Amino acid sequence: MATMTIINVKGENTGSIELSDAVFNVEPNIHCVRQALLAYEANQRQGTHSTKTRGMVSGGGRKPWRQKGTGRARQGSIRAPQWRGGAIIFGPQPRDYSQKVNKKVKRAALASALSDLRRQDRIKVVNGLALDEIKTKKFVELLKGIGVVNEKRVLVVTPQPDDTILRSARNLPNVLVIPVNNVNIYCLLTCDALVTTPEAIKRLEEAIA
């Protein structure tokens, strides 16, 4: 069973935590990761795009000019697709892009991503990850103490929704704060450092293992 060092907000070692091999020590399953990631990105699409067909465009009820004798090409409507302001042929219509992913596949993908982060030593388990007031400056100092303030993308996973930390980090473009039940494959793959707590680690193991 793998272990990980627990630090405080100053970066000092305060102990260690045992990690489940089923979550933090598995071989990456690239197929599951890819399937879960594509489904996540597809599910973010609204699918509200819409274009008008000939039956939807207003106007164009009468023939613009007679069929023969004008020297011009024959036309039946000013709302035909070749006209400016006319209809769109085979354009996008509203649709549902969502994809279903089996629970086992999703869990395998999350375990693969977490195991990869652990192997690269990009997970920081912090004891006492909390703020007494909503203050961005104090949160930046906390990140400095942990040693992740210079990372391009920091993911902070809290055991439960923490409004103080969320609002303190809201103005930091490189920091994303989410509760443990909202962890997804996209945020794990795109983060350079994962900051969490021992309690959140245990809840992750319960949900994934």
N, C-alpha and C positions, 0 to 999 in steps of 0.2 A: 504494500500500500504506500502510495506516494505521500510525502509531507510537504508543507509549505510554511515558510516563516511568517509569523504575525508581527506587524510593526505598529507603533503608535503614530500619532500625527506629526511627530518630530523625526520619524524615520528610524527610531531605535527598536531593536528586536525585543519583543515582550513574550515570545513563546512560539509555538508551532501548532499546526492543525493537520490532522490526517485527512487525506482526500480519497474519495472513492475511485478505484481504478476504472469502474464502469463509466465514469464521467470525465475524469481528468487524465486518464492513461490508456486511451484507446488508439488504435491505428486509424488514421484519417480515412474516412469513406468518401472519396471524391464524388462518387455518383450521388450519394444522398445529399451532400453539401450543395452540389449543383442544382439538384431538383428542388431543394428547399429554398435556395436563393432565387431561382427563376420564378417560383411560385410566389415568394414574398414580393418581388418587384412587380409581377403581374397583378397582384392583389392591390397594389398601390394605385393602379390606373383607374381613373374615374369612368372612362368609356362613354363620356357624354358627347363626343364629337358627332356632328351631324351636318349633312349637306342636303340641298334640295334637289329632288328629281324633277322631271318635266311636269309631273302631276302636282308638284308643290309650288313651283314658281308662279308668281302672279303675272297676269298679262299674257299676251301672245295668243289671244283667242281667234283673231282673224288673220288671214293670209296677208303678209306685208305688201305684196304686189301680185299681179296676175301671173299665171303660170308661163305664158308665152308672149313673145313680142316685145319684151323690154330690153333684151340683150344681156340681161343679168342672170346669174344662176338662180334656179328655181328655189324658192323658200316657202315653207309652210307655216312657220311661226318665228317670231322674234325671240322666243325663249328656248329655241333649240340649242343644244350644247355648243354648236360652233359660233353662237352669237355672244357678244359681250353682254354680261348680265343674264346669260341663259342658264340652263340647268347644268348640273354636274352628273356625269355618267359614271356609275360604279364608284362613287365617292364614299367616304367613311360614314357609317350609320351607327347609332348608339348600340353598344354591345357590352356584355359582361366578360371581362378578361380574367376573372378569378379562377384559380386552379386549386384543386383539392390535393392535400398532401397527407399521407397516412401518418398516424402518430409515431409509429416506429421509425419512419424515415426522418421525421422532424427531430426526434430525440437523438437519433444517430448523427444527424448533422450538427446539432448543438454540442454533443459530446466531442465530435471531431474538432470543432472550432475551439472549444475550451481546452482540450488536450494540446492542441497546437500552441495556444497562448501560454500554457504552463511550460511546455518544452522550451519556448523562447524566453522564458522568465519575464513575461510581460503582464503578469497578474500581481497586484499589490493587495494583500489582505490587511486591512487597517482596523485596529481596535479603537473604538471611540470616534468613529467617523460621524461627527455631528458639529453643528454650529449653534451658538446660543442666540444669535440674531442674524437677520438677513443682511449680509454684508459681502459684496463681491471681493473686496480687498482681503478680508479674512479668509475667504475660500481660496484665493490665489496663494496666500501664505501657507495654507494647509497643503495645497498641491506642491508647493516648493519643499515643504518638510518631507513629503512622501517621495519626492524626486521625479515627478512626472510633469512638471509645469511646462517643460520645453517640448513635450510630445505633440505631434501634429493633431492627433485625435485621441481624446481621453474619454473613456466610457466609465461612468460612475454608477454602480448598481447598489441600490439601497434595499434593505430587507422589506420595507414598506414605503409607500409614498411619503416623501419628506419635503414638505413645502419650503422649509427654510433653506435647505441645500439647493433645491430646484430653482428658487428665485435668486439665490446668490450666484448661481452659475449661468443664469439665463443670458447674461450679456457677454459671455465668453464663447466666441465662435467655434473654438476647438474642443469644447466640453459638452458632453451629452449625459444628462442625469435621468435614469429610469428606475422604477422599482423592479424587483427581481422577477415578478410575474409578467413583466413586459419584455423580457430579454428575447431577442430574435436573432436569427442567423446573420442578417445584414449588419446589425450593429457590432456583432462579434467579429465579423470578417473585416470590417472597415476601421476598427479601433487599433491604435498603436499601444495603448496601455489600458488595462482593466483594473479599476479601483473598486474594491468591495469590502465586505465585512465577514467575519466568521459565521454570523447568523445567516447572511445571504448565501454563503457557500453551502451551508447545510440545506437551505431551502431549494437551491439549484439541484443538489444531489437527489433530494426527495422527488423533484419534478421530473428529472431526466432518467435516473437510474432505473 
